[in-house]
Amino acid sequence: MREKIRHFLRVDTGNNQQIMIKQRLDYFGNAAKNRIWYRGDSQELSDLYSQLDVLNTVFWKATNTKGMEIRKIHTGLPKLIVKSLTNIIIGDYNGVEIEQPTLNDIWEDISKENKIDKILKQCIKDILIVGDGAFKISFDKSISEKTPIIEFISGENVDFIYKRGRITEVVFTTEYFHNQKMYIFKEHYGYGYIKYELLNENSKKLPLNFIPQTSWIKGEGVSFEKTVLLAIPVIFGDSEQYPGRGESIFDGKTDSFDALDEAWSQWMDALRAGRTKQYIPDCLIPRNPDTGEIIKPNAFDNRYIAVGNDMSQSGNGNKIYTEQSAIPHDSYLSTYVTALDLCLQGIISPSTLGIDVKKLDNAEAQREKEKTTLYTRGNIIELLNEIIPEIVISTVCGYQVWNKQKIEKPTGITVKFGEYANPSFESQIETISKGKTSGIMSIEASIDELYGDSKDNDWKEKEVARIKAEQGIATVEETSVVDDMELTLTGD
């Protein structure tokens, strides 16, 4: 029996089949597409998709049949998502502290002159749209004599050089136009060096003084301490399509945005097509009082249908009739909400955007609906907690190199962020009061939990002292056994 079963069951191994998939866009083309979605102009979206190699069934790619035109409307949701997340994160940013007082003062001056909050806001916006970018630290005496200049360059103009999985060089690309020709200026930022390169459209290397925009550069680069890198890469997530690059929050969502725009455009087109229709007899049609010609109706606001006159003797049938189409609002609303949910899934909560999902929800339920926003916010803040200290170190070290000082790297860098969607002050007091009265929390712990990062440590200590004074709690220094014996012998 075993022999029969063994000879009966034969398994052939599968053939090695090669699967070829054509990638329509490279990283820079995809970044440009995401940038157009963020800009939110319907005409630009139509121009973009008319040039992309995508199926004609895509809403923004499809063309209207002559005489059956439909208005294509963009909802502006991608821009709203990015702006909301950016404002949430930058609104919670409370600055940086460095242990060394001297270096902390240097960083305060640098951040104030560069308006670091504004630069970080631009950084967050760009990494959400494009996926990555890099901070560039440079010096220009025409702008500032001693202070380094901090810029954030979006991923469209940045390239990363990897070696054994680590970034060893950041290349910043700038396009210049001179005499109606384009030139590409590249700045290679590596550990201990900056190298400059000017290329023409055919990638031929040219001298830096070939065009006036780069003629101010003397030499082909500069060198300094090899442990210092004056460029800080910022990569949000890991792209599956483009290894070594970041992933935009729009990646994998553009089809959903396209479907949402289609649902909204069809709904608005149905409202326009379903307007009240008037049937007007020929004798009642509006005419030009001077020539007697029929006034042509406006296709937008004055459409009607002409019918024949009532030829009976009485002529009582010459009346204007109106008809109102029944528009299935519930079906359109259901389609729109479903498409909207697909756009927001995994990125941001509807309540964050001000979408009223349910008016009767209490505060706890609303916070539960903010969880998706909290996850996305947490990922970005985790990235910033890694990047901002590197910016501080590179900027301060660059300042020391520029001013010919001894390099001293900052240590003990603390990046402070506030809380988002935290419970109301009243509910916090109620919860903390229960812990305090049950004896599981001290006054110090309750004050720290109640105010968090909104108050500094000095204020919290003073508040604890005020509460203890009001409650009649005296602070007495602890004494040793020797002190007690001395007090007994002296009779005090």
C-alpha positions as CSV (number, residue, x, y, z in Angstrom):
1,M,0.0,0.0,0.0
2,R,2.8,2.4,0.9
3,E,4.5,1.7,-2.4
4,K,1.3,2.3,-4.4
5,I,0.7,5.6,-2.6
6,R,4.3,6.7,-3.1
7,H,4.1,6.0,-6.8
8,F,0.7,7.6,-7.2
9,L,1.5,11.0,-5.6
10,R,3.9,12.9,-7.9
11,V,4.6,16.6,-7.3
12,D,6.3,18.5,-10.1
13,T,8.3,21.6,-9.1
14,G,7.1,24.9,-10.5
15,N,8.9,26.5,-13.4
16,N,10.9,29.6,-12.7
17,Q,8.7,32.3,-14.2
18,Q,10.0,35.8,-14.7
19,I,7.6,38.6,-13.9
20,M,8.3,42.0,-15.5
21,I,6.6,45.1,-14.0
22,K,7.2,48.6,-15.5
23,Q,7.7,51.4,-13.0
24,R,6.1,54.5,-14.5
25,L,7.9,57.2,-12.5
26,D,11.3,57.5,-10.8
27,Y,11.6,59.0,-7.3
28,F,11.8,62.6,-8.7
29,G,8.8,62.1,-11.0
30,N,6.8,60.7,-8.1
31,A,7.9,63.6,-5.9
32,A,6.7,66.1,-8.6
33,K,3.3,64.2,-8.8
34,N,2.9,64.4,-5.0
35,R,3.8,68.1,-5.1
36,I,1.0,68.8,-7.6
37,W,-1.5,66.9,-5.4
38,Y,-0.5,69.1,-2.5
39,R,-0.8,72.3,-4.5
40,G,-4.4,71.4,-5.1
41,D,-5.1,73.1,-8.4
42,S,-7.6,71.2,-10.6
43,Q,-6.1,72.5,-13.8
44,E,-2.6,71.5,-12.8
45,L,-3.9,68.0,-12.0
46,S,-5.5,67.7,-15.4
47,D,-2.3,68.8,-17.1
48,L,-0.3,66.4,-15.0
49,Y,-2.3,63.3,-15.7
50,S,-2.7,64.1,-19.4
51,Q,1.1,63.6,-19.5
52,L,1.4,60.5,-17.2
53,D,1.4,57.0,-18.5
54,V,-1.7,55.8,-16.6
55,L,-4.9,54.2,-17.6
56,N,-7.6,56.3,-19.3
57,T,-10.0,55.2,-16.6
58,V,-8.4,57.4,-14.0
59,F,-10.7,60.3,-13.3
60,W,-8.1,63.1,-13.8
61,K,-6.8,61.3,-17.0
62,A,-10.2,60.7,-18.6
63,T,-11.4,63.2,-21.2
64,N,-15.0,64.4,-21.6
65,T,-17.1,63.5,-24.6
66,K,-18.0,66.5,-26.6
67,G,-21.3,67.9,-25.5
68,M,-21.3,65.8,-22.3
69,E,-18.7,67.8,-20.3
70,I,-18.4,67.3,-16.6
71,R,-16.8,69.8,-14.2
72,K,-13.8,68.2,-12.5
73,I,-13.5,69.4,-8.9
74,H,-10.6,68.9,-6.5
75,T,-11.6,68.7,-2.8
76,G,-8.2,70.0,-1.6
77,L,-8.0,67.1,1.0
78,P,-4.2,66.3,0.5
79,K,-3.2,69.9,1.3
80,L,-5.5,70.0,4.3
81,I,-4.0,66.8,5.7
82,V,-0.4,68.1,5.4
83,K,-1.2,71.5,6.9
84,S,-3.1,70.1,9.8
85,L,-0.4,67.6,10.8
86,T,2.3,70.3,10.4
87,N,0.5,72.8,12.5
88,I,-0.2,70.2,15.2
89,I,3.5,69.2,15.5
90,I,5.1,72.6,15.2
91,G,2.5,74.0,17.7
92,D,3.8,71.5,20.3
93,Y,7.5,72.3,19.8
94,N,8.9,74.0,22.9
95,G,12.6,74.5,21.9
96,V,15.9,72.8,22.7
97,E,18.1,72.9,25.8
98,I,21.8,72.1,26.0
99,E,23.7,71.2,29.2
100,Q,26.6,73.5,28.5
101,P,25.5,77.1,29.1
102,T,27.9,78.6,26.6
103,L,26.9,76.3,23.8
104,N,23.2,76.8,24.8
105,D,23.6,80.6,24.3
106,I,25.3,80.0,20.9
107,W,22.4,77.8,19.8
108,E,19.8,80.3,21.1
109,D,21.4,83.1,19.0
110,I,21.6,80.8,15.9
111,S,18.0,79.5,16.2
112,K,16.6,83.0,16.8
113,E,18.4,84.5,13.7
114,N,17.5,81.6,11.5
115,K,13.9,81.4,12.8
116,I,14.3,77.7,13.4
117,D,10.5,77.2,14.0
118,K,9.7,78.3,10.5
119,I,12.4,76.1,9.0
120,L,11.2,73.0,11.0
121,K,7.7,73.8,9.8
122,Q,8.9,73.7,6.2
123,C,10.8,70.5,6.9
124,I,7.7,68.7,8.3
125,K,5.6,69.8,5.3
126,D,8.1,68.7,2.8
127,I,8.8,65.3,4.3
128,L,5.1,64.6,4.4
129,I,4.7,65.5,0.7
130,V,7.9,64.2,-0.7
131,G,9.3,61.8,1.9
132,D,12.7,63.1,2.6
133,G,15.1,66.1,2.3
134,A,18.1,67.4,4.1
135,F,19.2,70.4,6.3
136,K,22.1,72.4,4.8
137,I,24.4,74.5,7.0
138,S,26.3,77.2,5.1
139,F,28.0,80.5,5.6
140,D,27.6,83.8,3.8
141,K,29.2,87.0,5.0
142,S,26.8,89.1,3.0
143,I,24.0,87.8,5.2
144,S,25.6,87.1,8.5
145,E,29.2,87.6,9.7
146,K,29.4,84.9,12.3
147,T,26.1,83.0,12.4
148,P,25.7,79.9,10.2
149,I,22.7,79.8,7.8
150,I,20.3,76.8,8.2
151,E,18.2,75.8,5.2
152,F,16.0,72.8,4.5
153,I,16.2,71.5,1.0
154,S,13.3,69.2,-0.2
155,G,14.0,65.8,-1.5
156,E,13.4,66.8,-5.2
157,N,16.8,68.7,-5.0
158,V,18.7,66.2,-2.8
159,D,20.5,63.0,-3.4
160,F,22.1,60.6,-0.9
161,I,25.3,58.7,-1.4
162,Y,25.3,55.4,0.5
163,K,28.2,53.2,1.6
164,R,27.5,49.9,3.3
165,G,24.0,51.1,4.1
166,R,25.1,54.4,5.6
167,I,24.8,57.9,4.2
168,T,28.3,59.2,3.6
169,E,27.5,62.2,1.4
170,V,24.6,64.5,0.7
171,V,24.4,66.1,-2.7
172,F,22.3,69.3,-3.1
173,T,21.3,70.2,-6.7
174,T,20.3,73.7,-7.9
175,E,19.3,74.6,-11.4
176,Y,20.5,78.0,-12.8
177,F,19.5,79.6,-16.1
178,H,21.9,81.9,-18.0
179,N,21.6,83.1,-21.6
180,Q,18.5,80.8,-22.0
181,K,20.5,77.7,-21.0
182,M,20.2,75.6,-17.9
183,Y,23.2,74.7,-15.7
184,I,23.2,72.3,-12.8
185,F,25.1,73.3,-9.7
186,K,25.9,70.5,-7.2
187,E,27.2,70.8,-3.6
188,H,28.7,67.6,-2.2
189,Y,28.5,67.7,1.6
190,G,30.6,65.0,3.3
191,Y,32.4,64.4,6.6
192,G,35.0,67.1,6.7
193,Y,34.5,68.6,3.3
194,I,32.3,70.5,0.9
195,K,32.9,70.2,-2.9
196,Y,31.3,72.2,-5.6
197,E,30.5,71.1,-9.2
198,L,29.0,72.9,-12.2
199,L,27.5,70.9,-15.1
200,N,25.7,71.8,-18.3
201,E,22.7,70.1,-19.7
202,N,24.9,67.3,-21.1
203,S,26.5,66.7,-17.7
204,K,29.8,68.2,-18.9
205,K,31.8,69.7,-16.0
206,L,32.4,73.4,-16.3
207,P,34.5,76.0,-14.3
208,L,32.6,77.5,-11.4
209,N,33.0,81.1,-12.8
210,F,31.3,80.1,-16.1
211,I,28.0,81.6,-15.0
212,P,27.5,84.7,-12.7
213,Q,25.4,82.7,-10.1
214,T,28.4,80.6,-9.0
215,S,31.3,83.0,-9.8
216,W,31.5,84.0,-6.1
217,I,32.9,80.6,-5.2
218,K,36.6,80.5,-4.8
219,G,38.2,77.1,-5.3
220,E,36.4,73.8,-5.8
221,G,35.5,73.3,-2.1
222,V,36.5,73.5,1.5
223,S,37.8,71.1,4.1
224,F,37.5,71.0,7.9
225,E,37.3,68.5,10.9
226,K,36.5,65.1,9.5
227,T,34.0,64.3,12.3
228,V,31.7,67.2,11.2
229,L,29.0,66.8,8.6
230,L,27.3,70.1,7.7
231,A,24.3,68.3,6.1
232,I,21.6,66.4,8.1
233,P,19.5,63.9,6.1
234,V,15.8,63.7,7.0
235,I,14.1,60.5,5.8
236,F,10.5,59.8,6.8
237,G,9.8,56.1,6.6
238,D,11.3,53.7,4.1
239,S,10.0,53.7,0.5
240,E,9.3,50.3,-1.0
241,Q,9.5,51.6,-4.5
242,Y,12.6,53.7,-4.2
243,P,15.2,52.1,-1.8
244,G,17.2,54.6,0.2
245,R,14.6,57.3,0.0
246,G,11.7,58.3,2.2
247,E,8.0,57.6,1.7
248,S,5.4,60.3,1.3
249,I,2.0,60.0,3.1
250,F,0.5,60.4,-0.4
251,D,2.2,57.2,-1.7
252,G,-0.5,54.6,-2.1
253,K,-3.3,57.2,-1.6
254,T,-3.4,59.0,-4.9
255,D,-6.0,56.6,-6.3
256,S,-8.2,57.2,-3.3
257,F,-7.8,61.0,-3.7
258,D,-8.7,60.5,-7.4
259,A,-11.9,58.5,-6.4
260,L,-12.9,61.1,-3.8
261,D,-12.6,63.9,-6.4
262,E,-14.7,61.8,-8.9
263,A,-17.4,61.1,-6.3
264,W,-17.6,64.8,-5.4
265,S,-17.6,65.9,-9.0
266,Q,-20.4,63.5,-10.0
267,W,-22.5,64.7,-7.0
268,M,-22.1,68.3,-8.0
269,D,-22.8,67.4,-11.7
270,A,-26.0,65.6,-10.6
271,L,-27.1,68.7,-8.7
272,R,-26.5,70.9,-11.8
273,A,-28.2,68.4,-14.1
274,G,-31.1,67.9,-11.7
275,R,-32.1,71.6,-11.4
276,T,-35.7,72.6,-12.0
277,K,-36.7,72.3,-15.6
278,Q,-39.2,74.7,-17.1
279,Y,-41.4,73.9,-20.1
280,I,-42.4,77.2,-21.7
281,P,-44.8,77.5,-24.6
282,D,-43.4,79.3,-27.6
283,C,-45.6,82.3,-27.1
284,L,-44.3,82.8,-23.6
285,I,-40.6,82.5,-24.3
286,P,-38.6,85.6,-23.4
287,R,-37.8,87.8,-26.5
288,N,-35.7,90.8,-27.3
289,P,-38.0,93.8,-26.9
290,D,-36.2,95.6,-29.8
291,T,-35.9,92.9,-32.4
292,G,-38.4,90.3,-31.2
293,E,-35.8,87.5,-31.4
294,I,-35.8,84.7,-28.8
295,I,-33.3,85.3,-26.0
296,K,-31.1,82.3,-25.9
297,P,-31.0,80.7,-22.4
298,N,-27.9,80.6,-20.3
299,A,-26.7,77.0,-19.8
300,F,-25.8,77.7,-16.2
301,D,-28.7,79.6,-14.7
302,N,-31.6,80.0,-17.2
303,R,-32.3,76.7,-18.9
304,Y,-35.7,75.9,-20.2
305,I,-37.4,73.7,-22.8
306,A,-39.6,75.2,-25.5
307,V,-42.9,73.5,-26.3
308,G,-45.6,74.2,-28.9
309,N,-48.5,76.6,-28.2
310,D,-52.0,75.5,-27.2
311,M,-53.9,75.9,-30.5
312,S,-57.3,75.4,-28.9
313,Q,-59.9,78.2,-29.2
314,S,-59.6,79.1,-25.5
315,G,-55.8,78.8,-25.4
316,N,-55.9,78.1,-21.7
317,G,-53.1,75.5,-22.1
318,N,-50.4,78.0,-22.6
319,K,-48.9,77.7,-19.1
320,I,-45.3,77.3,-17.8
321,Y,-44.7,73.9,-16.3
322,T,-41.8,73.0,-13.9
323,E,-40.3,69.6,-13.0
324,Q,-37.8,68.8,-10.3
325,S,-35.6,65.7,-10.6
326,A,-35.2,63.4,-7.6
327,I,-31.5,63.3,-6.7
328,P,-30.3,60.3,-4.6
329,H,-28.4,62.4,-2.0
330,D,-28.1,59.4,0.4
331,S,-26.3,57.3,-2.2
332,Y,-23.9,60.1,-3.1
333,L,-23.2,60.9,0.5
334,S,-22.5,57.2,1.3
335,T,-20.1,57.0,-1.7
336,Y,-18.4,60.3,-0.6
337,V,-18.0,59.2,3.0
338,T,-16.5,55.8,2.0
339,A,-14.0,57.5,-0.4
340,L,-13.1,59.9,2.4
341,D,-12.5,57.1,4.8
342,L,-10.1,55.4,2.4
343,C,-8.2,58.7,2.0
344,L,-7.7,59.2,5.7
345,Q,-7.1,55.6,6.8
346,G,-3.7,55.3,8.5
347,I,-2.8,59.0,8.2
348,I,-5.1,61.3,10.2
349,S,-8.4,61.1,12.1
350,P,-11.5,62.8,10.7
351,S,-12.1,64.8,13.9
352,T,-8.6,66.3,13.5
353,L,-9.7,67.9,10.2
354,G,-12.9,69.2,11.8
355,I,-15.2,66.5,10.2
356,D,-18.1,66.0,12.6
357,V,-18.4,62.2,12.8
358,K,-20.8,62.3,15.7
359,K,-22.0,65.3,17.7
360,L,-23.0,63.3,20.8
361,D,-19.5,61.9,21.5
362,N,-18.0,62.8,24.9
363,A,-14.5,63.9,25.4
364,E,-13.1,60.4,25.9
365,A,-14.7,59.2,22.7
366,Q,-13.3,62.2,20.8
367,R,-9.8,61.4,22.1
368,E,-10.2,57.8,20.9
369,K,-10.9,59.1,17.4
370,E,-7.7,61.1,17.5
371,K,-5.6,57.9,17.9
372,T,-4.6,57.8,14.2
373,T,-3.4,61.4,14.3
374,L,-1.5,60.5,17.5
375,Y,0.3,57.6,15.8
376,T,1.3,59.7,12.8
377,R,2.3,62.6,15.1
378,G,4.3,60.2,17.2
379,N,6.2,58.9,14.2
380,I,7.2,62.4,13.1
381,I,8.1,63.5,16.6
382,E,10.3,60.4,17.0
383,L,12.1,61.4,13.7
384,L,12.5,65.0,14.9
385,N,13.9,63.9,18.3
386,E,16.7,62.2,16.3
387,I,17.2,64.9,13.8
388,I,17.1,68.1,15.9
389,P,20.1,67.1,18.1
390,E,22.1,66.4,15.0
391,I,21.2,69.9,13.6
392,V,22.3,71.4,16.9
393,I,25.6,69.6,16.9
394,S,26.4,70.3,13.3
395,T,25.4,74.0,13.5
396,V,27.3,74.7,16.7
397,C,30.4,72.8,15.3
398,G,30.1,74.7,12.1
399,Y,29.9,78.0,14.0
400,Q,33.1,77.0,15.8
401,V,34.9,76.0,12.6
402,W,33.8,79.3,10.9
403,N,35.0,81.4,13.8
404,K,38.2,79.3,14.2
405,Q,37.4,78.1,17.6
406,K,38.2,74.8,19.3
407,I,35.5,72.2,18.3
408,E,33.4,71.2,21.3
409,K,30.3,69.1,20.5
410,P,27.2,69.9,22.5
411,T,26.0,67.1,24.9
412,G,22.9,66.6,26.9
413,I,20.6,68.0,24.2
414,T,16.9,67.9,25.2
415,V,14.1,68.5,22.6
416,K,10.9,69.5,24.2
417,F,7.5,68.8,22.8
418,G,4.1,69.4,24.5
419,E,1.2,67.1,24.7
420,Y,-1.6,66.7,22.1
421,A,-5.2,65.7,22.6
422,N,-4.6,65.4,26.3
423,P,-7.6,65.1,28.7
424,S,-9.3,68.3,29.9
425,F,-8.0,70.1,32.9
426,E,-11.1,69.2,34.9
427,S,-10.9,65.5,34.2
428,Q,-7.2,65.5,35.1
429,I,-7.9,67.2,38.4
430,E,-10.6,64.6,39.2
431,T,-8.3,61.7,38.4
432,I,-5.2,63.1,40.2
433,S,-7.3,64.0,43.2
434,K,-8.4,60.4,43.6
435,G,-4.8,59.2,43.4
436,K,-3.8,61.8,46.0
437,T,-6.6,61.1,48.5
438,S,-6.0,57.3,48.2
439,G,-2.4,57.8,49.3
440,I,-0.7,56.6,46.1
441,M,0.5,60.0,44.9
442,S,2.5,62.7,46.7
443,I,2.0,66.4,46.2
444,E,5.1,66.6,44.0
445,A,3.9,63.8,41.8
446,S,0.4,65.2,41.5
447,I,1.7,68.7,40.5
448,D,4.1,67.2,38.0
449,E,1.4,65.0,36.4
450,L,-1.2,67.9,36.3
451,Y,1.0,70.5,34.6
452,G,3.4,68.4,32.7
453,D,5.7,70.4,30.4
454,S,3.4,73.5,30.5
455,K,5.2,74.7,33.6
456,D,9.0,74.6,34.4
457,N,10.5,72.8,37.5
458,D,11.1,76.1,39.4
459,W,7.4,77.0,39.2
460,K,6.4,73.4,40.2
461,E,8.6,73.5,43.3
462,K,7.2,76.9,44.4
463,E,3.6,75.6,43.8
464,V,4.4,72.5,46.0
465,A,5.7,74.8,48.7
466,R,2.6,77.0,48.5
467,I,0.3,74.1,48.8
468,K,2.2,72.7,51.8
469,A,2.1,76.1,53.4
470,E,-1.7,76.4,52.9
471,Q,-2.3,72.9,54.3
472,G,0.0,73.5,57.3
473,I,2.6,71.0,56.3
474,A,5.9,72.1,57.8
475,T,9.2,70.9,56.3
476,V,11.7,69.9,59.1
477,E,15.3,68.9,58.4
478,E,16.1,65.3,59.4
479,T,18.4,64.9,62.4
480,S,20.9,62.1,63.2
481,V,21.2,60.1,66.5
482,V,24.2,62.2,67.5
483,D,22.2,65.4,67.2
484,D,19.4,64.0,69.3
485,M,21.9,63.0,72.1
486,E,23.5,66.5,72.0
487,L,20.0,68.1,72.4
488,T,19.3,65.8,75.4
489,L,22.6,66.6,77.2
490,T,22.2,70.4,76.7
491,G,18.6,70.3,77.8
492,D,17.3,72.0,74.6
